[in-house]
Amino acid sequence: MSAENHDDAPNRICVLLERTVLSLLENNSFTKISVSMICEAAPASRAAFYSHYDDKYHLLRCALEHQKPELFGNELGDLSRDALLAAVRSIRRHGPAFKNMLADDRNHELFAMLSRLFVDAIAENLGHSQRTLSMPSEFLSVYAAGGCTYLVLWWITENYATSEEDLADRLLELLSRILR
């Protein structure tokens, strides 16, 4: 995965560190990646790291935030089949990184980070909706995102047991049923 470029020069270190953590995730479990490992691979000093991030989790949250356009395209709230298929294809391209991010199933914070990508997209979609909802949109967004995240995680851990197109169709069906 590649972090989106930041516009100003002071954020170059952020781009470097985000790219580095995402690159390390291609071959390492997130639990095995340390701040020292990130700084050595970047290369960047620990002081530079800590001047921008509280810890490696904060770095990963920022890196994933910058991945939203790649994962969901320009229209974050577009939950059409084409948008979901594009997201699924992007996730597959970066499958090892997602698998390694979630390899330690005891780490709920990492699952929550991935789920947050879906929550934001679903919440934005609901915000544009003209329909009356049976409960607050935040509840529906979190619920639907959990289902999407688990389905994607299952797909990755089962070595892509179904086609990208089939997964996109199932995600769309799941979202349609939940968000009616």
PAMAR-518518 format. One record per residue: residue in one letter; y, x, z of N, C-alpha, C in turn. Coordinates in nm, 2 decimals, decimal comma, always signed. Layout:
<atoms>
   r      nc2      nc1      nc3     cac2     cac1     cac3      cc2      cc1      cc3
   A        Y        X        Z        Y        X        Z        Y        X        Z
...
</atoms>
This chain:
<atoms>
   r      nc2      nc1      nc3     cac2     cac1     cac3      cc2      cc1      cc3
   M    -0,12    +0,08    +0,00    +0,00    +0,00    +0,00    +0,12    +0,09    +0,00
   S    +0,22    +0,05    -0,06    +0,34    +0,12    -0,07    +0,46    +0,05    +0,00
   A    +0,53    +0,12    +0,09    +0,64    +0,05    +0,16    +0,75    +0,04    +0,06
   E    +0,83    -0,07    +0,07    +0,94    -0,09    -0,02    +1,05    +0,01    +0,02
   N    +1,12    +0,06    -0,08    +1,23    +0,15    -0,06    +1,34    +0,09    +0,02
   H    +1,40    +0,16    +0,12    +1,52    +0,11    +0,18    +1,63    +0,17    +0,11
   D    +1,75    +0,11    +0,11    +1,86    +0,15    +0,03    +1,94    +0,27    +0,08
   D    +1,95    +0,28    +0,22    +2,04    +0,39    +0,27    +1,96    +0,51    +0,31
   A    +2,02    +0,62    +0,30    +1,96    +0,75    +0,33    +1,90    +0,76    +0,47
   P    +1,97    +0,71    +0,58    +1,91    +0,72    +0,71    +1,78    +0,66    +0,73
   N    +1,74    +0,56    +0,64    +1,61    +0,50    +0,65    +1,50    +0,57    +0,58
   R    +1,53    +0,68    +0,51    +1,43    +0,75    +0,44    +1,31    +0,79    +0,53
   I    +1,34    +0,83    +0,65    +1,23    +0,86    +0,74    +1,14    +0,74    +0,77
   C    +1,21    +0,62    +0,78    +1,13    +0,50    +0,80    +1,03    +0,48    +0,68
   V    +1,09    +0,49    +0,56    +1,00    +0,47    +0,44    +0,89    +0,57    +0,44
   L    +0,92    +0,70    +0,48    +0,81    +0,80    +0,48    +0,71    +0,76    +0,59
   L    +0,75    +0,73    +0,70    +0,65    +0,69    +0,81    +0,57    +0,57    +0,78
   E    +0,64    +0,47    +0,72    +0,56    +0,35    +0,68    +0,46    +0,38    +0,57
   R    +0,50    +0,45    +0,47    +0,40    +0,49    +0,37    +0,29    +0,57    +0,43
   T    +0,32    +0,66    +0,52    +0,22    +0,74    +0,58    +0,12    +0,66    +0,66
   V    +0,16    +0,57    +0,74    +0,07    +0,49    +0,82    -0,02    +0,40    +0,73
   L    +0,04    +0,34    +0,62    -0,04    +0,26    +0,53    -0,14    +0,35    +0,45
   S    -0,10    +0,47    +0,42    -0,19    +0,56    +0,35    -0,30    +0,60    +0,44
   L    -0,27    +0,63    +0,57    -0,38    +0,67    +0,66    -0,48    +0,56    +0,68
   L    -0,43    +0,43    +0,68    -0,51    +0,32    +0,69    -0,62    +0,30    +0,58
   E    -0,59    +0,36    +0,47    -0,69    +0,36    +0,36    -0,82    +0,42    +0,40
   N    -0,82    +0,52    +0,49    -0,94    +0,59    +0,53    -0,97    +0,60    +0,68
   N    -0,89    +0,53    +0,76    -0,90    +0,55    +0,91    -0,88    +0,41    +0,97
   S    -0,96    +0,39    +1,08    -0,93    +0,27    +1,16    -0,80    +0,29    +1,23
   F    -0,73    +0,18    +1,24    -0,60    +0,19    +1,31    -0,61    +0,24    +1,45
   T    -0,72    +0,20    +1,52    -0,73    +0,25    +1,66    -0,75    +0,40    +1,66
   K    -0,79    +0,47    +1,56    -0,81    +0,61    +1,55    -0,69    +0,69    +1,51
   I    -0,59    +0,61    +1,45    -0,47    +0,67    +1,41    -0,37    +0,69    +1,52
   S    -0,32    +0,81    +1,54    -0,23    +0,84    +1,65    -0,09    +0,87    +1,60
   V    +0,01    +0,86    +1,68    +0,14    +0,90    +1,64    +0,14    +1,04    +1,59
   S    +0,07    +1,13    +1,66    +0,06    +1,27    +1,62    +0,01    +1,28    +1,48
   M    -0,10    +1,21    +1,45    -0,16    +1,21    +1,32    -0,06    +1,16    +1,21
   I    +0,02    +1,05    +1,24    +0,12    +1,00    +1,15    +0,22    +1,11    +1,12
   C    +0,27    +1,16    +1,23    +0,38    +1,26    +1,22    +0,34    +1,39    +1,14
   E    +0,21    +1,43    +1,16    +0,16    +1,55    +1,09    +0,14    +1,52    +0,94
   A    +0,09    +1,40    +0,91    +0,07    +1,36    +0,77    +0,20    +1,33    +0,70
   A    +0,31    +1,29    +0,77    +0,43    +1,25    +0,70    +0,50    +1,36    +0,62
   P    +0,53    +1,47    +0,66    +0,55    +1,53    +0,79    +0,68    +1,48    +0,85
   A    +0,68    +1,46    +0,98    +0,80    +1,42    +1,05    +0,78    +1,46    +1,20
   S    +0,89    +1,48    +1,27    +0,88    +1,51    +1,41    +0,85    +1,39    +1,49
   R    +0,79    +1,41    +1,61    +0,77    +1,30    +1,70    +0,91    +1,24    +1,74
   A    +1,01    +1,32    +1,76    +1,14    +1,28    +1,79    +1,19    +1,18    +1,69
   A    +1,17    +1,22    +1,56    +1,22    +1,13    +1,45    +1,14    +1,00    +1,46
   F    +1,01    +1,00    +1,48    +0,93    +0,88    +1,49    +0,98    +0,79    +1,60
   Y    +1,00    +0,85    +1,72    +1,04    +0,76    +1,83    +1,19    +0,72    +1,83
   S    +1,27    +0,79    +1,74    +1,40    +0,74    +1,73    +1,41    +0,61    +1,64
   H    +1,30    +0,58    +1,57    +1,29    +0,46    +1,49    +1,19    +0,35    +1,54
   Y    +1,09    +0,40    +1,61    +0,98    +0,31    +1,64    +0,94    +0,32    +1,79
   D    +0,90    +0,22    +1,85    +0,85    +0,22    +1,99    +0,72    +0,28    +2,00
   D    +0,63    +0,25    +1,91    +0,49    +0,30    +1,90    +0,43    +0,27    +1,76
   K    +0,31    +0,30    +1,75    +0,25    +0,29    +1,62    +0,23    +0,14    +1,58
   Y    +0,23    +0,05    +1,67    +0,22    -0,09    +1,64    +0,35    -0,14    +1,58
   H    +0,46    -0,09    +1,64    +0,60    -0,13    +1,59    +0,61    -0,07    +1,45
   L    +0,56    +0,05    +1,42    +0,57    +0,10    +1,29    +0,49    +0,02    +1,19
   L    +0,37    -0,02    +1,23    +0,28    -0,10    +1,14    +0,35    -0,24    +1,12
   R    +0,41    -0,30    +1,22    +0,48    -0,43    +1,20    +0,59    -0,42    +1,10
   C    +0,66    -0,31    +1,10    +0,77    -0,29    +1,01    +0,71    -0,26    +0,87
   A    +0,61    -0,19    +0,86    +0,55    -0,16    +0,73    +0,49    -0,29    +0,67
   L    +0,43    -0,37    +0,74    +0,38    -0,50    +0,69    +0,49    -0,59    +0,65
   E    +0,60    -0,59    +0,73    +0,72    -0,67    +0,69    +0,77    -0,63    +0,55
   H    +0,77    -0,50    +0,53    +0,81    -0,46    +0,40    +0,71    -0,48    +0,28
   Q    +0,59    -0,52    +0,32    +0,49    -0,55    +0,22    +0,49    -0,70    +0,18
   K    +0,56    -0,78    +0,25    +0,57    -0,92    +0,21    +0,60    -0,95    +0,06
   P    +0,70    -0,88    +0,01    +0,72    -0,91    -0,14    +0,60    -0,87    -0,23
   E    +0,53    -0,76    -0,19    +0,42    -0,73    -0,27    +0,30    -0,83    -0,25
   L    +0,29    -0,87    -0,13    +0,18    -0,96    -0,10    +0,20    -1,11    -0,15
   F    +0,32    -1,15    -0,13    +0,35    -1,29    -0,16    +0,45    -1,31    -0,27
   G    +0,50    -1,20    -0,34    +0,59    -1,22    -0,45    +0,73    -1,25    -0,40
   N    +0,82    -1,28    -0,49    +0,96    -1,30    -0,45    +0,98    -1,43    -0,37
   E    +0,90    -1,53    -0,40    +0,91    -1,66    -0,34    +0,81    -1,67    -0,23
   L    +0,85    -1,63    -0,11    +0,76    -1,62    +0,01    +0,70    -1,75    +0,03
   G    +0,77    -1,86    +0,02    +0,72    -1,99    +0,06    +0,64    -2,06    -0,05
   D    +0,62    -1,99    -0,17    +0,55    -2,05    -0,28    +0,40    -2,04    -0,25
   L    +0,34    -2,15    -0,22    +0,19    -2,15    -0,19    +0,11    -2,21    -0,30
   S    +0,16    -2,18    -0,42    +0,08    -2,23    -0,54    -0,04    -2,15    -0,56
   R    -0,13    -2,19    -0,64    -0,25    -2,11    -0,67    -0,22    -1,98    -0,73
   D    -0,12    -1,97    -0,82    -0,08    -1,84    -0,87    -0,03    -1,74    -0,77
   A    +0,05    -1,80    -0,67    +0,10    -1,71    -0,57    -0,01    -1,66    -0,48
   L    -0,10    -1,76    -0,44    -0,21    -1,72    -0,36    -0,31    -1,62    -0,43
   L    -0,33    -1,64    -0,55    -0,41    -1,55    -0,63    -0,35    -1,41    -0,63
   A    -0,22    -1,40    -0,65    -0,15    -1,27    -0,65    -0,16    -1,21    -0,51
   A    -0,15    -1,28    -0,40    -0,17    -1,23    -0,27    -0,31    -1,18    -0,25
   V    -0,41    -1,26    -0,29    -0,55    -1,22    -0,28    -0,57    -1,09    -0,36
   R    -0,52    -1,08    -0,48    -0,54    -0,95    -0,56    -0,47    -0,83    -0,49
   S    -0,36    -0,85    -0,43    -0,29    -0,74    -0,36    -0,37    -0,70    -0,24
   I    -0,42    -0,80    -0,17    -0,51    -0,77    -0,05    -0,63    -0,69    -0,10
   R    -0,69    -0,73    -0,21    -0,81    -0,66    -0,25    -0,78    -0,52    -0,30
   R    -0,66    -0,50    -0,36    -0,62    -0,36    -0,40    -0,61    -0,27    -0,28
   H    -0,57    -0,33    -0,17    -0,56    -0,26    -0,05    -0,66    -0,29    +0,06
   G    -0,78    -0,34    +0,01    -0,88    -0,38    +0,10    -0,92    -0,28    +0,21
   P    -0,94    -0,15    +0,18    -0,98    -0,06    +0,28    -0,87    -0,05    +0,39
   A    -0,75    -0,06    +0,36    -0,64    -0,05    +0,46    -0,65    -0,18    +0,55
   F    -0,66    -0,29    +0,49    -0,67    -0,42    +0,57    -0,80    -0,41    +0,66
   K    -0,91    -0,37    +0,60    -1,04    -0,36    +0,67    -1,02    -0,26    +0,79
   N    -0,96    -0,15    +0,77    -0,94    -0,05    +0,87    -0,84    -0,10    +0,98
   M    -0,74    -0,18    +0,93    -0,65    -0,23    +1,03    -0,72    -0,32    +1,13
   L    -0,81    -0,40    +1,08    -0,88    -0,50    +1,16    -1,02    -0,46    +1,21
   A    -1,06    -0,33    +1,19    -1,19    -0,28    +1,22    -1,23    -0,31    +1,37
   D    -1,13    -0,29    +1,46    -1,15    -0,31    +1,60    -1,12    -0,46    +1,63
   D    -1,22    -0,54    +1,63    -1,20    -0,68    +1,65    -1,15    -0,72    +1,79
   R    -1,14    -0,62    +1,88    -1,09    -0,65    +2,01    -0,94    -0,64    +2,01
   N    -0,88    -0,59    +1,90    -0,74    -0,57    +1,89    -0,67    -0,69    +1,83
   H    -0,63    -0,78    +1,92    -0,58    -0,91    +1,87    -0,44    -0,89    +1,81
   E    -0,37    -0,78    +1,86    -0,23    -0,76    +1,81    -0,23    -0,73    +1,65
   L    -0,33    -0,66    +1,61    -0,34    -0,63    +1,46    -0,37    -0,76    +1,39
   F    -0,46    -0,84    +1,44    -0,49    -0,97    +1,37    -0,37    -1,06    +1,37
   A    -0,29    -1,06    +1,48    -0,17    -1,14    +1,48    -0,06    -1,09    +1,38
   M    -0,06    -0,96    +1,36    +0,03    -0,90    +1,26    +0,00    -0,95    +1,12
   L    -0,13    -0,95    +1,08    -0,17    -1,00    +0,95    -0,15    -1,15    +0,94
   S    -0,18    -1,22    +1,05    -0,16    -1,36    +1,05    -0,01    -1,40    +1,03
   R    +0,07    -1,32    +1,09    +0,22    -1,34    +1,08    +0,27    -1,35    +0,93
   L    +0,20    -1,27    +0,85    +0,24    -1,27    +0,70    +0,22    -1,41    +0,65
   F    +0,11    -1,47    +0,68    +0,08    -1,61    +0,64    +0,17    -1,71    +0,71
   V    +0,19    -1,69    +0,84    +0,27    -1,79    +0,91    +0,41    -1,80    +0,85
   D    +0,47    -1,69    +0,82    +0,60    -1,69    +0,76    +0,61    -1,76    +0,62
   A    +0,51    -1,73    +0,54    +0,50    -1,80    +0,41    +0,48    -1,95    +0,42
   I    +0,39    -1,99    +0,51    +0,36    -2,13    +0,53    +0,48    -2,20    +0,59
   A    +0,55    -2,14    +0,69    +0,66    -2,20    +0,75    +0,77    -2,22    +0,65
   E    +0,79    -2,12    +0,57    +0,90    -2,14    +0,46    +0,86    -2,25    +0,37
   N    +0,74    -2,26    +0,33    +0,69    -2,37    +0,25    +0,72    -2,50    +0,31
   L    +0,69    -2,51    +0,44    +0,71    -2,64    +0,51    +0,85    -2,67    +0,52
   G    +0,94    -2,57    +0,54    +1,08    -2,59    +0,55    +1,14    -2,65    +0,42
   H    +1,08    -2,63    +0,31    +1,12    -2,68    +0,18    +1,06    -2,82    +0,15
   S    +0,97    -2,86    +0,23    +0,89    -2,98    +0,21    +0,97    -3,10    +0,25
   Q    +0,96    -3,21    +0,17    +1,03    -3,33    +0,20    +0,94    -3,43    +0,28
   R    +0,81    -3,39    +0,31    +0,72    -3,48    +0,38    +0,74    -3,48    +0,53
   T    +0,70    -3,59    +0,59    +0,71    -3,60    +0,73    +0,58    -3,54    +0,79
   L    +0,60    -3,45    +0,89    +0,48    -3,38    +0,94    +0,44    -3,45    +1,07
   S    +0,31    -3,44    +1,10    +0,25    -3,51    +1,21    +0,27    -3,43    +1,34
   M    +0,32    -3,30    +1,33    +0,35    -3,22    +1,45    +0,45    -3,11    +1,40
   P    +0,50    -3,04    +1,50    +0,60    -2,94    +1,46    +0,55    -2,84    +1,36
   S    +0,63    -2,80    +1,26    +0,59    -2,71    +1,15    +0,54    -2,58    +1,21
   E    +0,59    -2,53    +1,32    +0,55    -2,40    +1,37    +0,40    -2,41    +1,41
   F    +0,36    -2,52    +1,47    +0,22    -2,54    +1,51    +0,13    -2,54    +1,39
   L    +0,17    -2,62    +1,29    +0,09    -2,62    +1,16    +0,09    -2,49    +1,09
   S    +0,20    -2,41    +1,09    +0,20    -2,28    +1,03    +0,11    -2,19    +1,10
   V    +0,11    -2,18    +1,23    +0,02    -2,09    +1,30    -0,12    -2,13    +1,29
   Y    -0,15    -2,26    +1,29    -0,29    -2,30    +1,27    -0,34    -2,27    +1,13
   A    -0,27    -2,30    +1,03    -0,31    -2,28    +0,89    -0,32    -2,13    +0,87
   A    -0,23    -2,05    +0,92    -0,23    -1,90    +0,91    -0,35    -1,84    +0,97
   G    -0,40    -1,89    +1,08    -0,52    -1,84    +1,15    -0,64    -1,86    +1,06
   G    -0,65    -1,98    +1,00    -0,76    -2,01    +0,90    -0,75    -1,92    +0,78
   C    -0,64    -1,90    +0,73    -0,62    -1,81    +0,61    -0,66    -1,67    +0,64
   T    -0,61    -1,62    +0,76    -0,64    -1,49    +0,80    -0,78    -1,46    +0,82
   Y    -0,85    -1,55    +0,89    -0,99    -1,54    +0,92    -1,07    -1,54    +0,78
   L    -1,03    -1,63    +0,70    -1,10    -1,64    +0,57    -1,08    -1,51    +0,49
   V    -0,97    -1,46    +0,49    -0,94    -1,33    +0,42    -1,02    -1,22    +0,48
   L    -1,02    -1,21    +0,62    -1,09    -1,11    +0,69    -1,24    -1,12    +0,66
   W    -1,30    -1,24    +0,66    -1,44    -1,26    +0,62    -1,46    -1,21    +0,48
   W    -1,37    -1,24    +0,39    -1,39    -1,20    +0,25    -1,39    -1,05    +0,24
   I    -1,30    -0,98    +0,31    -1,30    -0,83    +0,31    -1,43    -0,77    +0,37
   T    -1,46    -0,82    +0,49    -1,58    -0,76    +0,56    -1,71    -0,79    +0,49
   E    -1,71    -0,90    +0,41    -1,84    -0,93    +0,34    -1,83    -0,87    +0,20
   N    -1,75    -0,77    +0,18    -1,74    -0,70    +0,06    -1,71    -0,79    -0,06
   Y    -1,61    -0,87    -0,04    -1,56    -0,96    -0,15    -1,67    -1,05    -0,20
   A    -1,73    -1,13    -0,11    -1,85    -1,21    -0,13    -1,82    -1,32    -0,24
   T    -1,70    -1,35    -0,27    -1,66    -1,45    -0,37    -1,55    -1,39    -0,46
   S    -1,53    -1,45    -0,57    -1,43    -1,39    -0,66    -1,29    -1,41    -0,60
   E    -1,19    -1,34    -0,65    -1,05    -1,36    -0,61    -1,01    -1,50    -0,64
   E    -1,05    -1,55    -0,76    -1,00    -1,68    -0,80    -1,06    -1,79    -0,71
   D    -1,19    -1,77    -0,67    -1,25    -1,87    -0,58    -1,18    -1,86    -0,44
   L    -1,15    -1,74    -0,39    -1,09    -1,73    -0,26    -0,95    -1,80    -0,27
   A    -0,87    -1,78    -0,37    -0,74    -1,84    -0,39    -0,76    -1,99    -0,39
   D    -0,86    -2,04    -0,46    -0,88    -2,19    -0,46    -0,91    -2,24    -0,32
   R    -1,00    -2,17    -0,25    -1,04    -2,21    -0,11    -0,92    -2,21    -0,02
   L    -0,83    -2,10    -0,03    -0,71    -2,10    +0,05    -0,62    -2,21    +0,02
   L    -0,60    -2,24    -0,11    -0,52    -2,35    -0,15    -0,57    -2,49    -0,10
   E    -0,70    -2,50    -0,10    -0,77    -2,62    -0,05    -0,75    -2,63    +0,10
   L    -0,77    -2,52    +0,17    -0,75    -2,52    +0,31    -0,61    -2,56    +0,35
   L    -0,51    -2,50    +0,28    -0,37    -2,53    +0,32    -0,34    -2,67    +0,28
   S    -0,39    -2,72    +0,17    -0,36    -2,86    +0,13    -0,41    -2,96    +0,23
   R    -0,53    -2,93    +0,28    -0,59    -3,02    +0,38    -0,51    -3,02    +0,52
   I    -0,47    -2,90    +0,56    -0,41    -2,88    +0,69    -0,26    -2,94    +0,68
   L    -0,20    -2,91    +0,57    -0,06    -2,94    +0,56    -0,02    -3,07    +0,50
   R    -0,12    -3,16    +0,48    -0,10    -3,29    +0,42    +0,01    -3,37    +0,49
</atoms>
